[in-house]
C-alpha cells in the first residue's frame, strides 16, 4: 500500500516551504521519525521527519522547489 508524504506544517504561521535537500533516494528504506527533507521557511531551515515507515517509491519535489503546506512530496511503499 502506498503512502503519500505531504509537506508538514513545521511552524504556526508556515504556509509554504522551500526544499533545501532530500535526505533519501528512491529505493531507500525509512522509519517513522527519520529525517527525509530539509525545509526552509520564512524563519528557519528545519528538518522534516517521516510520519510513516516504508520504502521510497517516488520523490515528487526537487531541491530549490517552493511548495505550499500539505502538497505531496514523496511516495512510500
C-alpha positions in Angstrom: 0.0 0.0 0.0 1.4 3.4 -1.0 1.6 6.3 1.5 1.9 9.9 0.2 4.1 12.2 2.4 2.9 15.8 2.3 4.8 18.9 3.4 4.1 19.2 7.1 3.3 22.5 8.8 6.6 23.0 10.7 5.7 26.3 12.3 2.5 28.0 13.5 2.5 30.5 10.6 4.1 28.4 7.9 2.2 28.5 4.6 4.9 27.2 2.3 8.4 25.8 2.4 11.4 25.5 0.1 13.1 22.1 -0.3 16.7 22.6 0.7 17.7 19.0 0.3 16.2 15.5 0.2 18.0 13.1 2.6 16.8 9.9 0.9 16.7 8.4 -2.6 14.3 6.1 -4.4 14.7 2.6 -3.0 15.8 3.7 0.5 14.0 2.3 3.5 12.9 4.9 6.0 11.5 4.5 9.5 9.0 6.8 11.2 10.9 9.7 12.6 13.8 9.5 10.1 14.8 12.9 8.6 13.8 12.9 5.0 14.0 16.5 4.0 15.5 19.9 5.0 12.9 22.6 4.5 13.5 26.3 4.6 10.6 28.5 5.8 10.5 32.3 6.1 12.0 32.0 9.6 14.4 29.0 9.7 15.7 25.8 8.0 14.2 22.8 9.6 14.4 19.0 9.4 11.2 17.2 8.3 10.8 13.7 9.7 8.9 10.9 8.0 5.5 10.3 9.6 5.5 6.7 8.4 7.8 3.8 7.6 8.3 2.3 4.2 10.5 2.2 1.1 10.8 5.4 -1.0 8.9 4.7 -4.3 8.9 8.2 -5.7 10.2 11.7 -4.9 7.8 14.3 -6.2 9.8 17.5 -5.4 13.3 18.9 -6.4 15.8 20.9 -4.4 15.0 24.6 -4.6 11.3 24.0 -5.2 8.9 26.0 -3.1 5.6 24.3 -2.3 2.5 25.0 -0.1 1.9 23.2 3.1 0.1 19.8 2.5 1.4 19.4 -1.0 2.7 15.9 -1.8 6.5 15.4 -1.6 7.2 11.7 -1.6 5.5 8.3 -2.0 6.4 5.4 0.3 5.5 1.8 -0.4 
